[in-house]
């Protein structure tokens, strides 16, 4: 859509149309799904005037924006196009339906050293092996090492072009939840230019939310911001058939009864940071834990999924990344 078509919307002239296009809002649908405060801020309008324009865009774009599929059409349009990326462990793949799936968000929760980042890197190598690119958003410094990526790829026989296959937004650019959201938009900009990104990794999702919303009275605003992030990531996953893989931290639960409830809900006596808002917004959740120090065994528990039953798998972390207990090295 160009300026000419945007100008057909209520209240939009040539100058305002150009402002919207410059900010990436260049379709009727992109205007229709905006919040009125967002549009008002861009065009220095009142929220009421912005709402009138958004409602006009909704009326004009509804037929094209919302399509009614038969279940067979849905299978052809969505289900048949899903790609699954190997985690490095066949056992872990099995409990999540064959690997980390495109068209959805997958979350990894667990304590320090439970394999969250290692599973992300192993999956990234698999994505590259399948001919697609990977984008990583690092929210805490010191979690991503190029040498480790090269080691996993070399053992698996996957060649990585460091200038073309994997891209990183370093932690120094993620100073707040808003910066984190801008990182998603920066990746989306490259996708819209034609870059085939098959996997977005956010390692980890929670730190900036905890830093910027520390008090209980801030939790409603925090929840709203979390939903904005998740909604945008879900849109990217659906529109570009890519996978979004996030890691998340946990925290202690002092009350014994609450520990039991958390164990029942999340397969751990420690609760997920950011709570139910995040937990119920991600399609697939794996709880990771260090199972045996002597045998060097980790455990993944699928405790929440929109399409798979509760499941448990054991795995190892070796020079080849995440692997099966048998010792068979993971393949790209």
C-alpha positions in Angstrom: 0.0 0.0 0.0 1.3 3.4 -0.9 0.6 7.0 0.2 -2.4 7.1 -2.2 -4.2 4.3 -0.5 -3.3 5.3 3.0 -4.8 8.7 2.3 -8.2 7.1 1.8 -8.3 6.5 5.6 -10.2 8.9 7.8 -7.9 11.8 8.9 -4.9 10.7 6.9 -3.3 13.2 4.5 -0.1 13.0 2.5 2.2 14.1 5.3 0.7 11.8 7.9 0.7 8.9 5.5 4.4 9.4 4.9 5.0 9.4 8.7 3.3 6.1 9.0 5.2 4.6 6.1 8.5 5.8 7.5 7.6 3.9 10.8 6.8 0.7 8.9 3.0 1.0 9.0 2.4 0.7 5.2 -0.7 -1.5 5.0 -4.3 -1.2 5.9 -4.0 -4.2 8.3 -1.0 -2.7 10.0 -3.1 0.4 10.9 -6.1 -1.7 11.9 -4.1 -3.7 14.5 -2.4 -0.7 16.1 -3.3 0.6 19.6 -4.8 4.0 19.5 -2.1 5.4 21.9 0.5 4.2 19.4 -1.0 5.9 16.5 -1.7 9.0 18.6 1.9 9.2 19.6 3.2 8.9 16.0 0.9 11.5 14.6 0.6 13.7 17.7 -3.2 13.2 17.7 -5.7 12.7 20.5 -6.4 9.0 21.3 -10.1 9.5 20.2 -9.0 10.8 16.7 -6.6 7.9 16.4 -9.3 5.4 17.4 -11.6 6.7 14.6 -8.8 6.1 12.0 -8.1 2.7 13.3 -11.7 1.7 13.2 -11.9 3.0 9.7 -8.9 0.8 8.8 -10.6 -2.2 10.5 -13.7 -1.9 8.5 -11.9 -1.6 5.2 -9.4 -4.4 5.8 -11.6 -7.0 7.7 -12.3 -9.2 4.7 -8.6 -9.4 3.6 -7.2 -9.4 7.1 -9.4 -12.1 8.6 -9.9 -15.2 6.4 -12.2 -18.0 7.3 -10.5 -21.4 6.5 -12.0 -24.8 6.3 -10.2 -27.3 8.4 -8.6 -28.9 5.2 -7.5 -25.5 4.0 -6.0 -24.8 7.4 -4.0 -28.0 7.2 -2.7 -27.0 3.8 -2.0 -23.4 4.8 -0.5 -23.9 8.2 0.0 -27.5 9.5 1.7 -28.9 6.4 4.2 -26.1 6.3 5.5 -26.5 9.8 9.2 -27.2 10.1 10.8 -28.9 13.2 14.4 -28.2 14.2 16.3 -31.0 15.9 17.4 -30.2 19.4 20.3 -32.6 19.3 18.5 -35.2 21.3 16.0 -37.6 19.7 14.5 -38.2 23.2 13.8 -34.5 23.7 12.5 -34.2 20.1 10.1 -37.0 20.7 8.3 -35.4 23.7 7.7 -32.2 21.8 6.4 -33.7 18.6 9.6 -34.0 16.5 11.7 -30.9 17.4 11.4 -27.2 18.0 8.4 -26.1 15.9 7.9 -23.2 13.6 4.7 -21.2 13.8 4.9 -21.2 17.6 6.8 -20.1 20.7 8.7 -22.6 22.8 9.9 -21.8 26.3 12.8 -23.3 28.3 12.7 -22.7 32.0 15.2 -23.8 34.6 17.9 -22.9 37.1 21.4 -21.9 36.2 23.4 -24.6 34.3 20.3 -26.7 33.4 21.1 -26.6 29.7 18.8 -23.8 28.4 21.4 -22.0 26.3 23.0 -25.2 25.2 19.7 -26.5 23.8 19.2 -23.2 22.1 22.6 -23.4 20.4 22.0 -27.0 19.4 18.7 -26.1 17.8 20.3 -23.1 16.1 22.8 -25.4 14.4 20.0 -27.6 13.2 18.2 -24.6 11.7 21.3 -23.5 9.8 21.8 -27.1 8.6 18.3 -26.9 7.1 19.2 -23.8 5.1 17.6 -21.1 7.2 19.2 -18.4 9.3 19.2 -17.7 13.0 18.8 -14.5 15.0 19.8 -14.3 18.7 18.8 -11.6 21.1 21.2 -11.6 24.1 19.7 -9.8 27.1 22.5 -10.6 29.6 26.2 -10.4 28.7 28.5 -13.4 28.8 25.9 -16.0 27.6 26.9 -16.4 24.0 30.3 -17.6 22.8 31.2 -18.0 19.1 33.8 -20.7 20.0 31.0 -22.9 21.5 28.8 -22.5 18.4 31.8 -23.4 16.2 32.5 -26.4 18.3 29.0 -27.8 18.1 28.8 -27.1 14.3 32.1 -28.7 13.6 31.3 -32.0 15.5 28.0 -32.2 13.7 29.5 -31.5 10.3 27.5 -28.3 9.8 29.3 -25.5 8.0 28.5 -22.0 9.2 29.2 -18.8 7.3 29.7 -16.3 10.1 28.7 -13.4 7.9 25.5 -14.9 6.6 24.0 -17.7 8.7 23.7 -16.3 12.3 23.0 -12.8 13.6 23.2 -11.5 17.1 21.9 -8.4 18.9 24.3 -8.1 21.9 23.2 -7.5 25.5 24.6 -3.9 25.5 21.8 -2.9 23.2 19.0 -4.3 25.4 18.8 -1.8 28.2 15.0 -2.1 28.8 11.9 -4.0 27.8 11.3 -1.4 25.1 14.8 -2.0 23.7 14.1 -5.7 23.7 10.9 -5.0 21.7 12.9 -2.9 19.3 15.2 -5.8 18.8 12.3 -7.9 17.5 11.4 -5.1 15.1 15.0 -4.9 13.9 14.9 -8.6 13.1 11.5 -8.2 11.4 13.0 -5.4 9.2 15.6 -7.9 7.8 12.9 -10.5 7.3 10.8 -8.1 5.3 13.8 -7.3 3.2 14.0 -11.0 2.2 16.3 -12.6 4.9 15.0 -16.2 5.6 15.3 -16.3 9.4 13.9 -19.6 10.6 14.7 -19.3 14.3 14.7 -16.4 16.8 16.3 -17.0 20.2 15.8 -14.8 23.2 18.2 -15.7 25.9 16.8 -14.8 28.3 13.3 -13.2 28.2 12.8 -12.0 31.8 15.8 -9.9 33.1 14.8 -6.5 31.8 11.2 -7.0 32.9 12.4 -7.8 36.4 14.7 -4.8 36.4 12.1 -2.2 35.2 9.0 -3.5 37.0 10.4 -4.5 40.5 7.4 -3.5 42.7 4.1 -5.3 43.1 2.1 -2.3 42.1 3.9 -2.3 38.7 2.8 -5.8 37.9 -0.3 -4.9 35.9 1.9 -2.6 33.6 4.5 -5.4 33.4 1.8 -7.9 32.4 0.6 -5.6 29.6 4.1 -5.1 28.3 4.8 -8.9 28.4 1.6 -9.5 26.3 2.8 -6.8 23.8 6.1 -8.7 23.4 4.5 -12.1 23.1 1.8 -11.0 20.7 4.4 -9.5 18.4 6.6 -12.6 18.6 3.6 -14.8 17.9 2.8 -12.7 14.8 6.4 -13.1 13.5 6.2 -16.9 14.1 2.9 -17.2 12.2 3.6 -14.8 9.4 7.0 -16.0 8.5 6.8 -19.7 9.6 9.7 -19.3 12.0 10.3 -20.7 15.5 10.8 -18.5 18.5 12.8 -20.1 21.4 12.9 -18.3 24.7 14.7 -19.1 27.9 13.3 -18.1 31.3 14.6 -18.0 34.8 13.0 -19.4 38.0 12.8 -18.3 41.6 12.4 -20.1 44.9 9.0 -20.7 46.5 9.2 -20.6 50.3 5.8 -22.0 51.2 5.7 -25.9 51.1 2.2 -26.1 49.8 2.9 -23.7 47.0 6.0 -25.7 46.2 3.8 -28.7 45.7 1.5 -26.8 43.5 4.4 -25.4 41.4 5.8 -28.9 41.1 2.4 -30.1 39.8 2.0 -27.2 37.3 5.6 -26.6 36.2 7.5 -29.9 37.0 9.7 -28.0 39.5 9.5 -26.7 43.1 10.8 -23.4 41.8 8.3 -21.0 40.1 8.8 -19.5 36.7 9.8 -15.8 36.7 7.0 -13.5 35.3 4.4 -16.0 36.4 1.2 -17.0 34.7 1.1 -14.2 32.2 4.1 -15.6 30.4 3.4 -19.3 31.1 -0.1 -19.2 29.5 1.1 -17.2 26.5 3.8 -19.6 25.2 2.6 -22.7 23.3 5.2 -25.2 24.5 7.1 -25.2 27.8 10.0 -27.5 28.8 11.3 -27.5 32.3 15.1 -28.3 32.4 17.0 -29.6 35.4 20.4 -31.2 36.2 19.4 -34.8 37.0 22.7 -36.6 37.9 26.1 -35.0 38.6 27.9 -38.3 38.6 26.4 -39.5 35.3 26.2 -36.0 33.8 22.5 -36.4 32.9 20.0 -33.6 32.4 16.2 -34.0 32.3 13.6 -32.2 30.2 10.0 -32.3 31.2 7.2 -31.1 28.8 4.8 -29.7 31.3 2.6 -27.6 29.1 1.8 -27.9 25.4 -1.1 -27.1 23.1 -0.7 -30.3 21.1 1.4 -32.9 23.1 0.9 -34.8 26.3 3.1 -34.5 29.4 6.5 -36.1 28.7 9.9 -36.6 30.2 13.3 -37.1 28.4 16.9 -37.4 29.6 19.8 -36.0 27.7 23.5 -35.1 28.0 25.4 -32.0 27.2 28.7 -32.7 25.4 31.1 -31.0 23.1 28.5 -31.8 20.4 25.9 -29.8 22.3 22.7 -31.5 23.5 22.8 -35.2 22.8 21.0 -38.5 23.7 22.1 -40.5 26.7 23.3 -43.2 24.4 26.2 -41.0 23.4 25.2 -40.8 19.8 26.1 -37.3 18.7 23.4 -35.0 17.5 23.1 -34.4 13.8 22.3 -31.1 12.1 
